[in-house]
Amino acid sequence: MGISDSLEETSPLVDLNVSSDRAKSQTRDVHILSLAFLLVFSAYGAVQNLESTVNDEGDLGTISLGILYVSFMVFSFFASLVVRKLGSKYSLLLGTTGYWLFTAANLKPNWYTMIPASVYMGFCASIIWVGQGTYLTSTARSHARDCNIHEGTVIGNFNGEFWGIYATHQIIGNLLALFLLKDGKEGDSAGSSGATVLFFVFLCILTIGCILMCFLHKRDGRVEDQPKEASISCFSYAVSLARSVVTPLLDVRILLIIPLFAYSGLQQAFVWSEFTKKIVKPAMGESGIGGSMAIYGAADAICSLVAGRLTSSVSSVTWIIVGGSSAHAIILLWILLTYSTASGVLGTVYPLLMAAALGIGDGVLMTQINALLGMLFKHDMEGAFAQLKVWQSLSIAVIFFLTPYISLHLMAAIMLTALCLALASFFILTLKVVKASSSHLSEA
């Protein structure tokens, strides 16, 4: 009897140790994932910001980015199926190759290197972002289960950490570009010595980020527990492909959140193209773009961390999104009603204030949309995150192609209209979710 009692007392300790080890492994993977994305996008983010400047001959840089995001949109329809087949870890590893190749193409930029690299990177971007959303949400769910913590809180915290660290890539990449190109002249081509050194440094940083991905554990719990088929016919593959594209669009929750997906892409493209070109450059010069984007990244990072800590449920997501969207609405109204390029100190202060407010809004949207998808779409995470990237990349591509033909005020009007529609649709989604939750509790 004493021996059995002893065994009963000691066995829980073994389980606790196992749970503790799993919890440490899960938080470790979040740290590695965040750091890997920071390195990859510190390089790529700065490359993207420089494209229209260093590859301006024949608008090669701008056209390459437009093609990239069109490719991103098209492949995002099928990304969920690819991630299911490969698993999220191997999807992340495959995804990094596109960023490496696109950066390498900038060492010898021409139509024969940049366009194929842009198409391939669009494919890889769709894979890496669906893999990221799936991996992070799976890790959060496992951590909540093993540690007996509220799932929504863990999803919010993990997304806050990831997006907070990720957002600092705007600081690192842009300051690095500013330092290495400080002696260059405006309009220097990618073939100049400073730009060549910069792109080589970015390739080294990307390589380290790719290597870090290898240290992630496989965490596709729901997918990997399923038996794998020995073979698959062409017909079955076509059916699976069609289902991965169509099924998410049959969910009314996805339809209601699509306007918010689209706005999140619009606001990012607005910062990369309209804001830097038509607000920062006239007021601060081309050299001021790096500093303003660093401010944008710092505000984005801080707000992501704070918003993630405050997230626990759909209701908290709603209020946080309203707060972040208000910052964007104020800036858009300012541009529409009273803004004009100022001189002196105000000419510098105004763009930096705008950059901070835009960073706050982006930090809120990215953490909260990803946390919301993790809470609402437990049975088809890949499909939900794929839809996010489809509509984001479509919006970004549209802005890149339209930028040369529309004014700043017209763009601000479009953005403000899109924001209002997105919030209205999102409020309807929130009411439906809360009502459904209340009905479920009353029935229980």
PEUR-V850413 format. One record per residue. N is the residue number from 1. PHI is phi in whole degrees, -180 to 180 (NA if undefined). NEAR is the number of other ideal C-beta (glycine too) atoms within 8 Angstrom. D_LAST is the distance of its C-alpha to the last C-alpha in Angstrom with 2 decimals. Layout:
n->(N,N)
phi->(PHI,PHI)
near->(NEAR,NEAR)
d_last->(D_LAST,D_LAST)
This chain:
n->(1,2,3,4,5,6,7,8,9,10,11,12,13,14,15,16,17,18,19,20,21,22,23,24,25,26,27,28,29,30,31,32,33,34,35,36,37,38,39,40,41,42,43,44,45,46,47,48,49,50,51,52,53,54,55,56,57,58,59,60,61,62,63,64,65,66,67,68,69,70,71,72,73,74,75,76,77,78,79,80,81,82,83,84,85,86,87,88,89,90,91,92,93,94,95,96,97,98,99,100,101,102,103,104,105,106,107,108,109,110,111,112,113,114,115,116,117,118,119,120,121,122,123,124,125,126,127,128,129,130,131,132,133,134,135,136,137,138,139,140,141,142,143,144,145,146,147,148,149,150,151,152,153,154,155,156,157,158,159,160,161,162,163,164,165,166,167,168,169,170,171,172,173,174,175,176,177,178,179,180,181,182,183,184,185,186,187,188,189,190,191,192,193,194,195,196,197,198,199,200,201,202,203,204,205,206,207,208,209,210,211,212,213,214,215,216,217,218,219,220,221,222,223,224,225,226,227,228,229,230,231,232,233,234,235,236,237,238,239,240,241,242,243,244,245,246,247,248,249,250,251,252,253,254,255,256,257,258,259,260,261,262,263,264,265,266,267,268,269,270,271,272,273,274,275,276,277,278,279,280,281,282,283,284,285,286,287,288,289,290,291,292,293,294,295,296,297,298,299,300,301,302,303,304,305,306,307,308,309,310,311,312,313,314,315,316,317,318,319,320,321,322,323,324,325,326,327,328,329,330,331,332,333,334,335,336,337,338,339,340,341,342,343,344,345,346,347,348,349,350,351,352,353,354,355,356,357,358,359,360,361,362,363,364,365,366,367,368,369,370,371,372,373,374,375,376,377,378,379,380,381,382,383,384,385,386,387,388,389,390,391,392,393,394,395,396,397,398,399,400,401,402,403,404,405,406,407,408,409,410,411,412,413,414,415,416,417,418,419,420,421,422,423,424,425,426,427,428,429,430,431,432,433,434,435,436,437,438,439,440,441,442,443,444)
phi->(NA,-64,-68,-64,-62,-63,-64,-64,-77,-85,-61,-61,-64,-63,-64,-65,-65,-62,-63,-64,-64,-64,-62,-65,-64,-68,-67,-61,-65,-65,-62,-66,-60,-64,-68,-62,-67,-60,-68,-60,-89,-63,-75,-67,-59,-69,-60,-63,-65,-91,-53,-70,-95,-81,-117,-88,-68,68,54,-60,-65,-65,-65,-60,-67,-61,-64,-57,-77,-66,-62,-56,-63,-62,-71,-64,-62,-108,-64,-62,-67,-64,-65,-62,-74,-84,90,-67,-64,-71,-67,-64,-64,-64,-61,-66,-64,-66,-68,-65,-67,-63,-66,-64,-62,-72,-72,-140,-77,-158,-65,-84,-103,-73,-68,-60,-64,-67,-64,-65,-68,-59,-63,-65,-64,-63,-71,-68,-78,-67,-63,-63,-62,-67,-64,-65,-69,-62,-65,-64,-64,-63,-65,-63,-68,-70,-100,57,-116,-57,-60,-62,-66,-66,-60,-64,-65,-65,-67,-62,-64,-61,-72,-66,-68,-59,-63,-70,-62,-66,-74,-65,-63,-71,-69,-65,-64,-63,-69,-76,-107,-64,-95,-84,-101,-59,87,-56,-82,-68,-84,-68,-62,-63,-68,-63,-62,-60,-66,-67,-61,-62,-63,-64,-63,-61,-63,-64,-61,-63,-64,-60,-57,-66,-88,-73,-79,-76,-133,-89,-51,-66,-76,-74,-75,-80,-64,-90,-76,-67,-151,-142,-78,-62,-65,-63,-64,-63,-64,-62,-64,-63,-65,-65,-84,-86,-53,-58,-75,-88,-92,-62,-66,-64,-61,-74,-97,-56,-58,-72,-55,-63,-65,-61,-73,-58,-69,-68,-64,-60,-67,-68,-110,-66,-63,-69,-83,-110,-118,-71,-61,-64,-88,-120,83,-63,-68,-82,-64,-61,-67,-66,-70,-67,-62,-56,-66,-65,-64,-60,-64,-63,-67,-62,-64,-66,-62,-62,-69,-88,-86,-145,-157,-63,-64,-67,-59,-60,-68,-67,-64,-61,-64,-66,-66,-62,-61,-67,-60,-62,-66,-66,-66,-59,-63,-69,-98,-134,-71,-151,-63,-99,-109,70,-63,-63,-63,-92,-67,-58,-62,-70,-63,-62,-60,-65,-65,-66,-66,-60,-63,-66,-59,-64,-62,-69,-68,-76,-63,-67,-65,-62,-62,-63,-77,-91,-119,-72,-97,-150,-62,-60,-64,-66,-69,-65,-62,-56,-73,-58,-77,-64,-68,-61,-63,-64,-61,-60,-65,-60,-78,-88,-48,-67,-112,-126,-83,-62,-67,-66,-63,-63,-65,-62,-62,-66,-63,-63,-64,-63,-64,-63,-68,-61,-65,-66,-63,-62,-60,-60,-62,-66,-66,-64,-63,-64,-64,-66,-64,-65,-67,-66,-68,-68)
near->(4,5,6,7,8,8,8,7,8,8,8,7,8,8,8,8,8,8,10,8,8,11,11,8,9,14,9,8,13,13,9,12,15,12,11,15,14,14,13,14,12,13,16,14,12,14,14,9,13,11,12,11,10,13,14,10,6,4,8,13,15,12,9,14,13,11,12,14,14,11,14,16,14,8,13,14,10,12,15,14,11,11,16,9,6,11,11,14,14,8,16,16,11,11,14,16,10,15,17,12,11,15,14,10,12,14,9,7,14,7,6,6,10,15,10,9,14,14,11,12,15,19,11,14,16,16,16,15,13,18,15,14,15,15,16,15,13,14,14,16,14,12,15,14,8,10,9,5,8,7,11,12,11,14,16,17,12,14,16,16,13,14,14,15,12,13,15,12,13,15,11,10,17,17,10,12,13,11,7,10,11,6,4,9,4,6,6,10,11,11,7,10,5,11,16,11,9,13,14,9,10,14,12,8,12,16,9,9,16,14,8,11,13,7,6,13,6,7,13,12,9,7,8,8,5,6,3,4,5,3,4,6,6,5,6,8,9,8,8,10,10,8,8,16,10,8,10,14,9,5,9,6,11,11,8,12,13,11,13,14,15,14,15,15,15,14,14,11,14,13,13,9,12,13,13,13,10,7,15,13,12,6,12,12,5,7,8,13,13,11,12,14,14,12,12,15,15,13,15,15,15,10,14,17,11,9,16,17,9,9,19,8,8,13,8,11,13,11,8,13,14,9,9,16,14,8,13,14,10,9,11,12,9,10,11,10,6,4,8,4,7,8,5,5,5,8,12,10,8,11,14,11,8,12,15,12,13,17,17,13,13,16,19,17,15,13,17,14,13,15,15,11,14,15,11,10,11,5,4,9,14,14,12,14,16,18,14,15,16,12,12,13,17,12,15,14,13,9,15,13,7,8,12,4,4,7,5,9,8,8,13,11,9,10,14,12,8,12,13,8,10,13,12,9,13,14,9,9,11,11,8,11,11,10,8,8,9,8,8,8,7,6,5,4)
d_last->(41.44,42.42,42.29,38.77,37.64,39.37,37.68,34.22,35.12,36.61,34.15,31.46,34.29,34.94,31.32,31.46,34.71,33.38,30.39,32.92,35.17,32.45,31.43,35.12,35.54,32.68,34.03,37.51,36.56,35.24,38.57,40.57,38.74,39.24,42.89,43.64,42.35,44.31,47.48,47.01,46.26,48.83,51.30,49.81,48.83,52.41,53.79,51.70,52.93,56.50,56.46,57.73,60.44,61.87,61.53,62.66,65.40,64.39,60.93,60.10,57.52,55.60,55.74,54.59,51.49,50.79,51.11,48.97,46.01,46.50,46.42,43.36,41.56,42.65,41.79,38.37,37.30,37.96,37.24,33.73,35.28,38.04,35.72,33.68,36.99,38.64,35.75,35.25,37.97,40.67,39.67,40.32,43.67,44.67,43.69,46.06,49.04,48.91,49.19,52.07,53.91,53.51,54.95,57.74,58.62,59.45,62.33,64.10,62.46,63.51,62.01,62.22,60.25,57.81,56.48,55.57,54.11,52.00,50.64,49.84,48.24,45.96,44.71,44.37,42.61,39.89,39.45,39.55,37.02,34.40,35.09,34.79,31.39,30.07,31.79,30.71,27.00,27.10,28.89,26.46,23.45,25.51,26.56,23.10,22.03,25.32,25.48,21.83,21.92,19.49,20.04,20.64,23.23,25.10,25.21,26.60,29.09,30.35,30.80,32.53,34.92,35.67,36.32,38.16,40.53,40.81,41.82,44.82,46.43,47.76,49.64,51.06,52.02,53.58,55.53,56.78,57.91,59.55,61.43,62.68,63.66,65.08,68.65,68.00,68.73,66.41,66.04,66.91,66.00,63.90,67.19,68.38,68.68,66.11,63.46,64.30,63.86,60.58,59.12,60.36,58.65,55.41,55.76,56.10,52.96,51.05,52.31,50.99,47.56,47.61,48.60,45.75,43.23,44.57,43.25,39.57,37.47,35.83,32.13,30.84,28.26,26.33,29.60,31.89,29.82,30.22,33.44,36.20,38.12,41.80,42.85,41.63,43.47,44.44,42.32,39.19,39.92,40.36,37.06,35.26,37.13,36.26,32.57,32.58,34.18,32.39,28.77,27.83,29.44,27.11,24.14,24.03,22.98,26.25,28.23,27.08,27.97,31.29,33.27,32.31,33.35,36.61,37.29,36.83,39.61,41.75,41.81,42.83,45.61,46.70,47.30,49.13,51.35,51.69,51.17,53.51,56.09,56.29,55.34,56.05,59.16,61.08,60.44,60.72,62.36,61.19,61.39,58.73,56.00,55.39,55.05,52.72,50.46,50.48,49.27,46.60,45.48,45.50,43.33,40.99,40.70,40.14,37.54,35.66,35.51,34.42,31.79,30.33,30.07,28.27,25.60,22.09,19.71,20.12,20.92,23.66,24.99,25.41,27.46,29.54,30.41,31.48,33.74,35.33,35.82,37.58,40.19,40.91,41.09,43.66,45.83,45.75,46.72,49.44,50.88,50.77,52.29,54.61,54.87,58.26,59.86,61.34,64.26,64.75,61.99,59.51,60.04,58.50,55.91,54.25,53.40,52.12,49.84,48.54,48.04,45.99,43.75,43.30,42.46,39.80,38.14,38.37,36.91,33.84,33.37,33.84,31.53,28.71,28.85,28.84,26.00,23.95,24.66,23.68,20.21,19.55,21.40,20.54,21.62,24.85,26.21,29.76,29.41,27.87,30.60,33.20,32.34,32.72,36.18,37.18,36.82,38.12,41.19,41.85,41.94,44.18,46.54,46.89,47.86,50.40,52.07,52.03,53.17,56.92,56.71,54.66,55.31,53.32,52.48,51.24,49.06,47.59,46.88,45.12,43.05,42.06,41.07,39.00,37.26,36.36,35.00,32.99,31.39,30.64,28.93,27.03,25.76,24.43,22.61,21.14,19.93,18.31,16.54,15.36,14.26,12.36,10.65,9.88,8.59,6.22,5.05,5.40,3.79,0.00)
